[in-house]
C-alpha cells in the first residue's frame, strides 16, 4: 500500500491520477483542490464510493489553506505518513499560449498580473506545500516528492526549436525546477527524492475554445514538435499518459541519479 497526496485533482492529470491510483483499494489517495464540494461531487459521480479517496480543501495561493490541509492530511494518514507528494496543481491561463513574449508586451497590466499570479501560485505555493507536507513525507516509506513540470522549461528545446509561445508558463515551470533542486540539496541526505517530471504533450482541454488565429499559432507550434520528434502525432489522451508518468516516478531514485533532476515522462531528456 502507498499513500499519495496530489494537488490539483479537480480535472486533467490530477483527476486521472486519483482515478487510476485509487483503483487499487490498498492505496490511500488524498487530493487537494480549491473547490472541495465540486470535486467531491465529481469523484462520487465518476468513481463511485471509494473509501480510499479523500478530497481536502487546499489552495496553492493561500498559506493558511495549505497549513490546514497538511493538518487534515496528518489525521487521515496517521503514522504511515506520505509516500508520494505530487505537486500537480497550478494556475494556468491561455494568455501566453499563442503569442510570443514581444506581442504580450503590448498588454502591460495583464502580463504583470498573469506572471505575478503564476509565480505566487505555482512557485511560492509549491514551496509552502513542500515545507508543510515534508514532515509527513519523512514518515513515509517511499519518500518521493514529484513536481509535474513541462518540457516548455527546457532551454535547449526552446532555443533549438525557437519556441516563442508560453513564455510566462515556461518561466514558472523553470523556476520550480530550480526550487526542486534546492530542496534536493537539503533533503537528499535524509533519503527524500525530489524530482521534476514533464508529463509530455497531454490532451487536457486547454485548446477547446481557440480562435482561428490561435489555431494557426498552435499549428505552427505542433509543426516544430513534429520536426523535433517525427513520431509525434498529437496530444496523448490523459488516461493513456498516466501509466507512463507513474512508471517513471516509480523507477526514479536517489541511487539512479534522479535527485533534483528535471526529466521527461521517459525518464530522460526526450520530451516527446
Secondary structure, 3 states (H helix, E strand, C coil): CCEEEEECCCCHHHHHHHHHHCCCCCCEEEEEECCHHHHHHHHHHHHCCCCCEEEEECCCCCHHHHHHHHHHHHHHHHHHCCCEEEECCCCCCCCCCCCCHHHHCCCHHHHHHHHHHHHHHHHHHHHHHHHHHHHHHHHCCCCEEEEEECHHHCHHHHHHHCCCCCHHHHHHHHHHHHHHHHHHHHHHHHCCEEEEEECCCEECCCCCCCCHHHHHHHHHHHHHHHHHCCCCCCCEEHHHHHHHHHHHHHHCCCCCCCCCCEECCCCCCCCC
